Amino acid sequence: MIVKNSQANAMHKRMHLITAKMLHTQEIKIYEGVTIEEEVRRLLQSVAFAIRTANSLVTKHSPAQSV
């Protein structure tokens, strides 16, 4: 395997670890009138927001700023 951009790969791996950690620590409560799909979508939206706004220690920018 040839690593073309190790910093980008590290950022990508870190985002996956953050996503997994955030989803593992969430408590899913299904209220009346709310489906499991809606609750999972809400959780994924909160994780996506956290990733987009988190600053990288390497680049000093958030993933949203590097696009």
C-alpha atoms as one frame of an Amber mdcrd trajectory, in Angstrom:
protein
   0.000   0.000   0.000   1.350   3.412  -0.966   0.432   6.318   1.280   0.001
   9.405  -0.871  -1.021  11.883   1.803  -0.446  10.630   5.328  -1.836  13.776
   6.988  -5.105  13.489   5.075  -5.335   9.807   5.947  -4.758  10.614   9.616
  -7.526  13.229   9.557  -9.884  10.774   7.880  -9.088   8.053  10.421  -9.556
  10.496  13.294 -12.989  11.527  12.007 -14.050   7.879  11.925 -12.819   7.366
  15.499 -14.674  10.468  16.693 -17.856   9.299  14.961 -17.636   5.842  16.529
 -16.895   7.246  19.988 -19.785   9.717  19.839 -22.250   7.084  18.641 -21.135
   4.613  21.326 -21.732   7.134  24.091 -25.187   8.236  22.930 -28.259   7.008
  24.741 -31.133   6.267  22.390 -34.559   7.074  23.759 -37.541   6.529  21.510
 -40.436   8.741  22.479 -44.020   8.337  21.358 -44.423   9.476  17.770 -40.692
   9.209  16.978 -39.344   6.358  14.863 -35.951   4.719  15.250 -34.954   6.105
  11.831 -35.661   9.660  12.976 -33.648   9.150  16.155 -30.667   7.677  14.275
 -30.825  10.550  11.773 -30.795  13.040  14.651 -27.764  11.334  16.203 -25.872
  11.283  12.900 -26.638  14.961  12.323 -25.200  15.869  15.720 -22.057  13.806
  15.034 -21.667  15.382  11.575 -21.979  18.870  13.086 -19.319  18.075  15.695
 -16.927  16.811  13.025 -17.493  19.814  10.746 -16.803  22.280  13.543 -13.869
  20.543  15.297 -10.467  22.121  14.629  -7.604  19.854  13.615  -4.423  20.044
  15.676  -2.349  19.500  12.527  -3.880  21.986  10.102  -5.468  24.378  12.647
  -8.634  24.388  10.515 -11.921  22.551  10.713 -12.785  20.050   7.974 -15.400
  22.492   6.683 -12.734  25.180   6.221 -10.415  22.865   4.268 -12.972  22.225
   1.538
